[in-house]
Amino acid sequence: MRNFVSVQDVSNIDALVQQALAYKANPFADKTLGINKRIGCLFLNPSMRTRLSTQIAAQNLGMEAIIFNVGNEGWMLEFEEEAIMSGTSVEHVKDAAPIFGKYFDILAIRTFPSLKNRDDDYSELYIKQFIKYAGIPVVSLESATLHPLQSLTDIITITESFNETRKPKIVLSWAPHVKPLPQCVANSFSQWINTWGKADFVITHPEDYELSEEFTKGAIITYNQNEALIDADFVYVKNWSTFNDYGKIYESDPKWMLNNKKLELTNDAKIMHCLPVRRNVELSDEILDGPNSIVTQEAANRIWAAQSVLAEILKTNG
Ligand code: CP
């Protein structure tokens, strides 16, 4: 594996999952794999889980992890080719990325979308420019449209939580929120579950919240949340803003929030969320504090997903 920015960089999802579970059982099995190697983790946006789990994963492999909060502490970067930099940006990625390439062995980056211009966000300019100019492997810590480390984590969590021989039924259920959020987690979860191909996958959301078919193709999509929840083994709860009329909130109807009454429709489903979560807006206290929630297990698994990916990159790239 050279880069890790989407499921398309992965040749065998199950192998990556099994490697992650092996690291969960034995975190220091490859404690010298990354010795004398350094990962630079660049954050253009806030993070708790991604930042800490990636740092721990790198350390478990013997790597040094250096965190740089570019968004708060660095020079404002320019990403457009041939930009006339007479505005607020101070340094071009074309100049900065090769320097990161000299300082580090792997570069990991978190960026968010602007949610203002869909074509710009979906072009994934930021991460593509880092890949183009850094000259070292690049890992997405969440980009404008995808969150692949989260999705790998989610499949790890589903794999270890489902012990039946049949396929699980997985429902991605839209939830209300107070502000427009990216489509990254929902896009990425859909892309990974569809590519994995080992689940009956249903997406439910209000009208006007369609995601891009590029990611959802293969899933059953319905506006009827109650119908979707019937016999679900896993319910993945997430808000996202509109895709077609880009980056808007039309619907924040509390009836879309999952509660114990809705849970009765499911097959005693495990409830997942990438976190952070707005309690009693996206998910009720009774669900988050109840026995069906596996959100802490899911967040803890971020370490093993990151460790599995970093190990794969280290093995491939020396
Ligand atoms: N789920 C997730 O990416 O969490 P952070 O934003 O805290 O990293």
Residues whose N, C-alpha, C, O or C-beta is under 5 A from the ligand:
A	BS01	CP	P46 S47 M48 R49 T50 R51 C274 L275 P276
